[in-house]
Amino acid sequence: MEQVNDSIVSEFVLLGLAQSFGTKIVFGLFFSLFYVGILFGNLFIVFIVIVDSHLHFPMYILLANLSLIDLGLSSTTIPRTISDLFTGCKVISFHSCMIQMFFIHVMGGVEMVLLIAMAYDRYTAICKPLHYLMIMNPKKCIILVIGAWVIGMIHAVSQFMFVINLPFCGPYNVGSFYCDFPRVIKLACIDTYKLEFVVSANSGFISMCTFFFLITSYIFILVSVRQHSSTDLSKAFFTLSAHITVVVLFFIPCMFLYVWPFPTKSLDNIFAIVDFVLTPILNPTIYTLRNKDMRLAIRRLSRQVLSSREFT
């Protein structure tokens, strides 16, 4: 690593979310409670999709992968933040900072593509129901998941390869509770205007274009349903509302973090908490409470557990 980056920096300073001891404890408990919910909620979705044969369809395979990515995205920052809040440590090593940034953008890139794949799945199921199983077959589903990971890796590597070579000579204050490309780039000793533009285009404008594309596609689906049958519109809207909610929760913070021209530390931290804490815990809640098949699967699992206890 030292041969790649010839700067003298060995660590960066993170911005604490709280200053007083009491506030740190409150934030620490808040993050700990939510992270446990993220851990169990998303793993439960993966588990129930695997064990229930009624959920072995593309939509739920994509949903299980989305849950894994949500858990991974949250795990890139939250455990470290919890530790820093309770220990008072605000220092992160150069290597840890680089690794954190890399995996944040790998997970973010994969999630972006998975949300597009889920939108395509819903379009096929609602607008082409007779051809759904032929179009969204298991092979295509696997290709979409692999493609999501490949694009996520390309998205992260395309930024990481520039940042890792930057010379850093201080100050080393990242200005946030986690490392991310836009903040770390600003700490370089050289003019980084062009590189900041590349990062904004790679993360910000792509997020913005993808967001508007997804919202437009959902509107197109609803309009198509209304043209065929106005009575099915409410049913389609109920089905798509969960997806739209997830898309809004994921992309709005991303656009503000990477595109908004007047960033502030407090606002950036709020949007980062939404992306790393609230969205990963709301996704399992949204998909389990608003999805009939998931609710039925939970009931079947509950009956199996109760019946097995009766026999024992």
N, C-alpha and C positions, 0 to 999 in steps of 0.2 A: 504493500500500500504506500510506503514512504517513497518508492521509486516513481509512483504515479503522481503523487502530489508533493511538490517540493516546498510547501509552506511550512512554517514553524508551528502552526496551531496543532494542539493535541486534544483540545476540548472546547466545547461551547457552553455558554451560560443560558439557561432557560428562564423564561419569565414565570414566576410563580403565580398561580391563580388567586392566592390569598396571602395576606401579610400577617395577620394576627393568628395566634395559636388556636383560638376557638373556631375561627373561620376555616382554618386548614382542616380541623377535625370534621366540621360539617361537610365540607367539600369531599374529604376523604371517604366519609361514610356514604355520601350521595353517590360517588363514583363506584364505590365497592358494591353497593346494593344494586345499582344499575348493571354493573358488569356481570354479577351473578345471574341477573335476569337475562342478559344478552347470551351468556354461556348456555344456560339451561334451555331458554326459549328456542334458540336457533338449533342446538343439538337435538332438541325434541322433534323439531320439524324434520330434520334429516333422518332421525330414527324412525319416525312414523311413516315416512315415505318409503323407507327401505323395507319395513316389516309388513306393511299393508299392501297386498297385491292390487287392491282397488285403486291405488294411487300410482300405479306403474304406468303413467302416461307422461308425455313430454312436458306438459305444464308443471307437473309436480316434480319431475326430475330437474327442470330449470329452477323451480322454487327451492329445492333442496340445495342446489349449488349456490343460489343467491344467499341462502342462510349461512352456508360455509364462508362465503365471501364477506358477509356482514360481520360474522364472528372474527374473521381474519383482520378486517379493516379496523375493528374496534381494538383488537389485541395489539395492533402496532403502536398504540399510544396510551390506552387507558391503564394497563398494569403499571407502566412506568410512571404515569401521572399519580396513581394511588400511592406508589412507593415514595415519590418525591414529596407528596403532601404530608405523609406521616413521618418521614425522616428529615424533612427540611432541606434535602439535597436539590440543588438547582443546576448541577453540572452534568453534562453528557459528553462522553468521549467522541472524538472525531469519527471513529469507525462506527460507533452506535448511531450517531446522527445520520451518517450516510446510509446505513442499513435501514433505519426507520423511514427515511425519505423514499428509498427505493421500493420498499414493500407497501407503503401508503399508495404509491402510484400504480403499482402492480394490481393491488386489490381494487383501487378505484377504476382503473381501466377495464378490468374484468367485469366489474359490476355494471359499468356503462353498457358494455356489449350484451350482457345477460338481460338487462332491461329492454334492449332493442329486440332480442330474441323472444322475450316473453310477449312483447307487443305484437310481433309477427305471429306468434302462436295464437294469441287471442283473435287477431284478424282472421286467421285461417279457420279457427273454431266457430266464429260468429258469422263470417261472410261466406265461407265455403265449407259448411259442416259435412256435406256428403263426401268431400275429398280430404277431410282432415287427417284421418289415419294414414292415407296414402302420402300426403305431403309432409306431415310431421311424424315421420316414422322414427324408430329408435336410432337408426343410423344417422339421420339428419340431426337429431337431438345431440348425439355424441359429437358430431362435427361442429355444431354451434358452440358447445361447451369448450372443446379444444380450441376452436377459433377465438373464443373469448379470452382464454389464457394466453394465446399467442399474441393477440393484439394488446393485452394488458402488459405483457413483457416488453413488447416493442415500445409502447407508450412510456414506460418507466426508463428503459435503457436509453431511449433517444434524448432524455433530459439528463440522466445520471452521468452519461459519458462526458458531458460538458462540465458539470459541476465538480466532479471528482478531480478535474485537472486545474481548477481555479486556485490561485495563490491567496491564502488568507494570512493577514498580518495584524488583525485587530481593528476595531473592538470585536469581541466575540459574543456579544449579547444577541441572541436570536430574536428576542422580542415576542416570544410565544411560549406556551407550555410544551410544544413539540417542535421538531425540525420539519421544515418543508422547503422546497426549492426556492420560491420567491424570497423568503426571509434569509436563507443562507447565502444566496447569490449576492444580496446587498452587502454582505460582510467581506466580499473579495476586495483585493487591493487595486483592481483594474476597473476600467469602464465596462459596465455590464449591461448597458442599455439594450444592445442587440440580443443578448442572451435572455434578458428579462422579457423581451418581446416574444422570443421563441417559446419560453415557458408559458406566457399568457396565451399564445396561440395554441400550444399543445394541450394545455389543461383547461384554460378558460373558454376560448372561443369554440373549441370542440364540444365542451360541456354545454355551452349555450345553444349551438346548432343542434346537438343531439336532443336537448330538452324540447326545443320548438318542433323538431321532427316528430318526437314521440307524442307530444300534445296534439299536433296536427293529425297524426295517424289515428289517435283515439277519437278525435272529432269526426274524421272520415268514416270510421267504423260506425259511430252512432248515426251519422247521416245516412249511411247505406242501410242500416237496420230500419230507420224511420221510413225510408222509401219503400221498403218491402212490406213492413208491418209496423204500424204505430203502436200496437199493443205490446210488441216485444221490446220497445224502446226502453221502458223502465227496467226490465229485466237485464238488458244489455248494459245499461248505465250502472246498475247495482254491481254487476260483474266487473266492469271496468273501473269503477270508482276506487277500488282497492289498489289497482295498478297505478292509476293517476295520482293517488295520494303518495305512494312510494316514490314515484318519479319526481313529484314536487319536493318531497322531503330530501331527496338525494341531490338534485341538481341546483336548487335555489341557493343553498350554502356554497356549493362549488363555484357558481357564477360570481357570487359576491367575493369569495376568497381570491379568485384568480383574474377577474375582469374588472371589478369595481375600481375606478381610478382614484378614489379617496379613502384608502384603507385606514382604519383605526384599530388599535390593539384590542380594545374592549369588544368592539363589534366582531372582529375576526375571531376572537375567543368564543363568542356566543355561537357563531356559525360553525366553528370547529366542533364544539360540544354537540350541536345538532347532528352533524355528520358522523361523529365517532361514538356518541352515546344514545341520543334519542332515536335516530333512524334505525340503528340495528336492533333496538328493543321494541320499536313500534312495528317493524315489519312482521315478526312472528305473530304479534297481537292482531294486526290487520288481517293477515291471511288466514288465521285460525278462526277468528270471530265472524268474518264476513264470507267465509267459503263453506258452502254446505258439505262438500265432500270431505273437507278436513274435519268438520265437526262430527260427521258420521264416523270417520276413521277413529277419532278420539273416543267416541262412545263404544265402538267395537273393541278397541284396546282396553277400555275400562271394564267391559263385560268379561273379556278374557282374563284379565288380572283378578277380578272378583271370583270368577268360576274356578280358577286355579287355586285360590286361597281356600275356597270351600272344600275342595278335594284334599288339600293338605291338612 
